[in-house]
Amino acid sequence: MRKSNFALRLQPSLLDEARKLAEREGVALNQLINVAVAEKLTALRTEAYFEERARRGNIPKALSILKRVGRREKPQPGDEIAD
Protein backbone atom coordinates (compact mmCIF):
# COMPACT_ATOMS: atom_id res chain seq x y z
CA MET A 1 0.00 0.00 0.00
CA ARG A 2 1.32 3.41 -0.95
CA LYS A 3 1.57 5.85 1.93
CA SER A 4 1.81 9.60 1.83
CA ASN A 5 2.29 12.39 4.31
CA PHE A 6 -0.21 15.16 4.76
CA ALA A 7 0.05 18.11 7.11
CA LEU A 8 -3.22 18.18 9.01
CA ARG A 9 -4.16 21.26 10.97
CA LEU A 10 -6.62 20.48 13.73
CA GLN A 11 -8.02 22.79 16.34
CA PRO A 12 -6.16 22.16 19.60
CA SER A 13 -9.33 20.91 21.31
CA LEU A 14 -9.98 18.39 18.52
CA LEU A 15 -6.39 17.20 18.57
CA ASP A 16 -6.53 16.76 22.34
CA GLU A 17 -9.76 14.75 22.14
CA ALA A 18 -8.41 12.65 19.27
CA ARG A 19 -5.24 11.85 21.23
CA LYS A 20 -7.28 10.84 24.28
CA LEU A 21 -9.55 8.62 22.22
CA ALA A 22 -6.64 6.99 20.41
CA GLU A 23 -5.03 6.23 23.77
CA ARG A 24 -8.28 4.76 25.15
CA GLU A 25 -8.68 2.65 22.02
CA GLY A 26 -5.06 1.55 22.14
CA VAL A 27 -4.23 2.75 18.64
CA ALA A 28 -1.90 5.33 17.17
CA LEU A 29 -3.34 8.77 16.48
CA ASN A 30 -2.57 8.25 12.80
CA GLN A 31 -4.60 5.02 12.78
CA LEU A 32 -7.53 6.72 14.52
CA ILE A 33 -7.55 9.50 11.94
CA ASN A 34 -7.34 6.97 9.07
CA VAL A 35 -10.31 5.04 10.45
CA ALA A 36 -12.31 8.23 11.05
CA VAL A 37 -11.74 9.42 7.48
CA ALA A 38 -12.63 5.97 6.10
CA GLU A 39 -15.86 5.89 8.14
CA LYS A 40 -16.85 9.36 6.93
CA LEU A 41 -16.15 8.45 3.29
CA THR A 42 -18.21 5.28 3.67
CA ALA A 43 -21.12 7.25 5.15
CA LEU A 44 -21.02 9.78 2.30
CA ARG A 45 -20.82 7.05 -0.35
CA THR A 46 -23.76 5.25 1.25
CA GLU A 47 -25.79 8.45 1.26
CA ALA A 48 -25.00 9.04 -2.41
CA TYR A 49 -25.93 5.43 -3.24
CA PHE A 50 -29.35 5.74 -1.62
CA GLU A 51 -29.96 9.14 -3.23
CA GLU A 52 -29.26 7.59 -6.64
CA ARG A 53 -31.52 4.63 -5.89
CA ALA A 54 -34.27 7.00 -4.74
CA ARG A 55 -34.05 8.96 -8.02
CA ARG A 56 -34.63 5.73 -9.95
CA GLY A 57 -37.51 4.68 -7.72
CA ASN A 58 -41.05 4.35 -8.95
CA ILE A 59 -43.34 5.41 -6.10
CA PRO A 60 -46.67 4.41 -7.73
CA LYS A 61 -45.29 0.94 -8.50
CA ALA A 62 -43.92 0.55 -4.96
CA LEU A 63 -47.26 1.58 -3.45
CA SER A 64 -49.13 -0.91 -5.62
CA ILE A 65 -46.82 -3.69 -4.42
CA LEU A 66 -47.29 -2.65 -0.78
CA LYS A 67 -51.07 -2.71 -1.19
CA ARG A 68 -50.88 -6.41 -2.11
CA VAL A 69 -48.71 -7.42 0.85
CA GLY A 70 -50.51 -9.40 3.54
CA ARG A 71 -53.88 -9.71 1.83
CA ARG A 72 -53.91 -13.50 2.02
CA GLU A 73 -52.34 -13.91 5.43
CA LYS A 74 -53.61 -12.77 8.81
CA PRO A 75 -51.20 -11.16 11.29
CA GLN A 76 -49.15 -13.66 13.26
CA PRO A 77 -48.43 -13.49 17.00
CA GLY A 78 -45.61 -10.98 17.49
CA ASP A 79 -46.68 -8.84 14.51
CA GLU A 80 -48.36 -6.26 16.70
CA ILE A 81 -46.79 -2.82 17.11
CA ALA A 82 -45.63 -2.04 20.65
CA ASP A 83 -46.77 1.26 22.17
DOVOTI-107677 format. One record per residue: residue in three letters; x, y, z of N, C-alpha, C, O in turn. Coordinates in steps of 0.05 Angstrom, whole numbers, padded with zeros to 5 digits, always signed. Last residue first. Layout:
N
alaXYZXYZXYZXYZ;...
// end
This chain:
83
asp-00931-00003+00438-00935+00025+00443-00912+00038+00456-00913+00062+00462;ala-00914-00048+00384-00913-00041+00413-00917-00011+00416-00909+00005+00399;ile-00954-00079+00338-00936-00056+00342-00937-00049+00371-00959-00045+00382;glu-00956-00150+00324-00967-00125+00334-00946-00104+00339-00923-00111+00345;asp-00932-00197+00311-00934-00177+00290-00944-00150+00300-00942-00130+00287;gly-00938-00234+00350-00912-00220+00350-00912-00198+00329-00894-00182+00328;pro-00977-00279+00313-00969-00270+00340-00941-00258+00338-00922-00269+00327;gln-00992-00252+00248-00983-00273+00265-00977-00262+00293-00972-00238+00296;pro-01047-00229+00209-01024-00223+00226-01018-00247+00244-01036-00260+00254;lys-01065-00271+00153-01072-00255+00176-01047-00250+00193-01027-00265+00191;glu-01056-00267+00083-01047-00278+00109-01054-00260+00131-01049-00235+00130;arg-01070-00242+00038-01078-00270+00040-01072-00281+00068-01082-00303+00075;arg-01049-00191+00042-01078-00194+00037-01087-00223+00042-01110-00226+00051;gly-00995-00180+00048-01010-00188+00071-01040-00192+00066-01054-00197+00085;val-00988-00134-00004-00974-00148+00017-00994-00155+00040-01008-00137+00049;arg-01013-00099-00040-01018-00128-00042-01007-00144-00019-01016-00167-00014;lys-00993-00049-00028-01021-00054-00024-01028-00084-00025-01047-00093-00012;leu-00940-00053-00044-00946-00053-00016-00975-00058-00010-00982-00070+00011;ile-00947-00049-00100-00936-00074-00088-00943-00075-00059-00952-00096-00049;ser-00965+00003-00103-00983-00018-00112-00973-00045-00102-00989-00062-00095;leu-00920+00031-00084-00945+00032-00069-00964+00010-00078-00978-00002-00061;ala-00884+00020-00126-00878+00011-00099-00904+00010-00082-00908-00009-00067;lys-00910+00048-00168-00906+00019-00170-00901+00007-00142-00912-00014-00135;pro-00908+00101-00150-00933+00088-00155-00931+00058-00156-00948+00043-00145;ile-00849+00108-00146-00867+00108-00122-00894+00095-00128-00903+00079-00111;asn-00795+00083-00167-00821+00087-00179-00841+00085-00156-00850+00063-00149;gly-00727+00107-00166-00750+00094-00154-00776+00101-00168-00779+00123-00179;arg-00683+00135-00180-00693+00115-00199-00718+00101-00190-00730+00085-00205;arg-00674+00166-00135-00681+00179-00160-00692+00160-00181-00709+00167-00198;ala-00660+00126-00098-00685+00140-00095-00694+00154-00120-00717+00155-00127;arg-00609+00113-00117-00630+00093-00118-00658+00106-00115-00677+00098-00129;glu-00583+00161-00105-00585+00152-00133-00608+00131-00136-00623+00132-00155;glu-00587+00161-00049-00599+00183-00065-00603+00175-00094-00624+00180-00106;phe-00558+00115-00037-00587+00115-00032-00601+00138-00047-00624+00135-00055;tyr-00507+00133-00053-00519+00109-00065-00549+00109-00061-00564+00104-00081;ala-00498+00176-00019-00500+00181-00048-00513+00157-00062-00528+00160-00081;glu-00495+00149+00030-00516+00169+00025-00520+00174-00005-00543+00175-00014;thr-00449+00118+00020-00475+00105+00025-00498+00124+00020-00518+00117+00008;arg-00411+00158+00016-00416+00141-00007-00443+00127-00004-00458+00124-00024;leu-00413+00178+00068-00420+00196+00046-00426+00179+00021-00445+00186+00006;ala-00396+00133+00098-00422+00145+00103-00431+00162+00079-00455+00161+00071;thr-00344+00127+00076-00364+00106+00073-00392+00117+00077-00410+00110+00062;leu-00320+00174+00095-00323+00169+00066-00344+00148+00060-00360+00150+00041;lys-00323+00164+00150-00337+00187+00139-00341+00183+00109-00363+00188+00098;glu-00289+00119+00155-00317+00118+00163-00334+00140+00151-00356+00136+00142;ala-00240+00141+00137-00253+00119+00122-00282+00117+00129-00299+00112+00111;val-00231+00179+00177-00235+00188+00150-00248+00167+00133-00266+00172+00117;ala-00225+00144+00221-00246+00165+00221-00252+00175+00193-00275+00178+00185;val-00180+00114+00206-00206+00101+00209-00229+00121+00208-00250+00116+00196;asn-00141+00155+00206-00147+00139+00181-00174+00126+00183-00189+00127+00163;ile-00143+00171+00259-00151+00190+00239-00157+00175+00213-00177+00182+00199;leu-00124+00124+00284-00151+00134+00290-00161+00153+00269-00184+00152+00261;gln-00073+00122+00262-00092+00100+00256-00120+00110+00261-00139+00105+00246;asn-00050+00167+00285-00051+00165+00256-00072+00144+00248-00088+00149+00229;leu-00050+00153+00339-00067+00175+00330-00071+00174+00299-00093+00179+00289;ala-00053+00082+00349-00038+00107+00343-00057+00128+00334-00078+00122+00322;val-00095+00053+00400-00085+00055+00373-00069+00081+00370-00071+00099+00386;gly-00126+00046+00446-00101+00031+00443-00090+00031+00415-00078+00011+00406;glu-00169+00075+00459-00174+00053+00440-00149+00036+00436-00150+00014+00425;arg-00145+00113+00492-00166+00095+00503-00170+00071+00485-00174+00049+00496;glu-00113+00138+00452-00101+00125+00475-00120+00105+00488-00112+00082+00495;ala-00152+00159+00419-00133+00140+00408-00120+00124+00431-00116+00100+00429;leu-00176+00195+00455-00191+00172+00444-00172+00151+00433-00177+00127+00438;lys-00134+00232+00463-00146+00217+00486-00161+00192+00476-00158+00170+00488;arg-00127+00251+00411-00105+00237+00425-00115+00220+00448-00107+00197+00452;ala-00177+00275+00403-00168+00253+00385-00146+00237+00399-00146+00212+00398;glu-00175+00316+00441-00195+00295+00443-00187+00271+00426-00191+00248+00435;asp-00132+00346+00420-00131+00335+00447-00150+00312+00450-00144+00291+00461;leu-00152+00360+00370-00128+00344+00371-00126+00331+00399-00119+00307+00401;leu-00195+00392+00385-00200+00368+00370-00176+00349+00372-00179+00325+00376;ser-00167+00434+00411-00187+00418+00426-00193+00392+00412-00196+00371+00425;pro-00136+00456+00369-00123+00443+00392-00143+00426+00408-00135+00404+00417;gln-00157+00438+00304-00160+00456+00327-00149+00442+00351-00152+00417+00354;leu-00108+00413+00258-00132+00410+00275-00134+00431+00296-00113+00441+00305;arg-00080+00405+00199-00083+00425+00219-00110+00421+00234-00131+00426+00222;leu-00037+00360+00172-00064+00364+00180-00065+00384+00203-00052+00380+00223;ala+00001+00345+00119+00001+00362+00142-00028+00369+00149-00042+00382+00134;phe+00014+00281+00099-00004+00303+00095-00004+00320+00121-00010+00309+00142;asn+00047+00230+00063+00046+00248+00086+00028+00271+00079+00027+00281+00056;ser+00028+00165+00042+00036+00192+00037+00033+00208+00062+00018+00201+00080;lys+00037+00099+00017+00031+00117+00039+00041+00145+00031+00060+00148+00015;arg+00011+00043-00018+00026+00068-00019+00018+00087+00004-00006+00089+00010;met+00017-00023+00000+00000+00000+00000+00018+00025+00000+00037+00027+00016;
// end
